[in-house]
Each structure stands twice: as C-alpha cells, then as structure tokens.
C-alpha cells in the first residue's frame, strides 16, 4: 500500500509539472530565447525580464559586414554569426566623359565603359559549441539549460570584456569578445541557477 501511494503521488507530481509548463506557470522554463539579429530592436547588454524568456541579456559584436549576436538566459545560450558577401552578377554600360584637346580647345568626349553589378548576400551559421576559459578552467557549452557549474563561473567572471571561443562543425574556431556590460549582466541572469534556486533542469555546460 505504501509503495502504491508513492507511485501515485509521483504520477500526480509529473502531471502537475506538465500542466504548469503548458499553462505558462514557469514561462522561462518552457520557451527558448528569442531569435535576434544585429538590427533587432532590443536593449543590448542589459538585463531584460521578458514574460516568455525570463531574465535574459542580448549581446552583439559587429563590424560593417559581419556580426556575432547572442542571447543569454538560464535556459539557453544562443550564438549566431552573420556575415555578408558581395558577388558579381553581371555588368552594365555606363557613359563617362574625358577631356581631349581638339581643334585648339579642350572638349569633353563621352565614352562607354563596362562596370560590374554587385549583389550582397547575407549568411548565418551557429557554432557547435562555446568554450569559456574562466577561473583557470575551460567550460564547454553546447545546448540546453546552463549547468550550475557554468552558471557559477559566469556569475563570478571579472567585470571586463571576456573572450570566448566558438567551435564550428568543421573543427575551425573563432575567438569573440563579449562586452563588459553583458558580462556584468550575467551576474543577475545566472544568479539563481548558480545558487541552485533555478527551476531549470538539465546540464548545459561542463568543465573540461
């Protein structure tokens, strides 16, 4: 009889958890961070209390033709690399003028010239893993909720720009700088997870 009651209570506990997730009682635990681009209208490098994502901070590191854009929450880190390339898709004839000396005077003479036509293409890709070198340890994150160990390392990161390493599916890597504002926001975003108070389950980052 005791065994049956334990099983019954466990089943009710599982059901309550599922109902809570469906009804949005813990929205931050059910929805991954929103997809963003470098042009998204969000508050960059500030803690945002989003009704769907919970506590989250957005970061971007960009130049004229490329951008590393990321979102950071206890449930998921998302990093996307965007870049643009120009391709020649054809040519067109343009008329230009050049000055020539003719019949005792300088005159402008038109002449045709072919110039290329460019089209800008934008691409994006997501890394296979993110590596963090913090407190003399290397942490690897791939997907899912943030592990308590990684959360503690992020919370205790120094108040400065931090360099992370992105590992791509082909084995290549890129080192990317995360700005001080975002690093300081980690202290708030990951505080509950670091202390074990967060309701997020799973293990999204391991120390090597």
Secondary structure as UniProt FT lines:
FT   HELIX           2..23
FT   TURN            24..26
FT   HELIX           27..29
FT   TURN            38..39
FT   STRAND          47..50
FT   TURN            51..53
FT   STRAND          54..62
FT   STRAND          66..73
FT   STRAND          77..102
FT   TURN            103..104
FT   STRAND          105..126
FT   STRAND          129..134
FT   TURN            135..136
FT   STRAND          137..141
FT   HELIX           148..155
FT   STRAND          162..167
FT   TURN            169..170
FT   STRAND          173..178
FT   HELIX           180..189
FT   HELIX           191..195
FT   STRAND          205..207
//
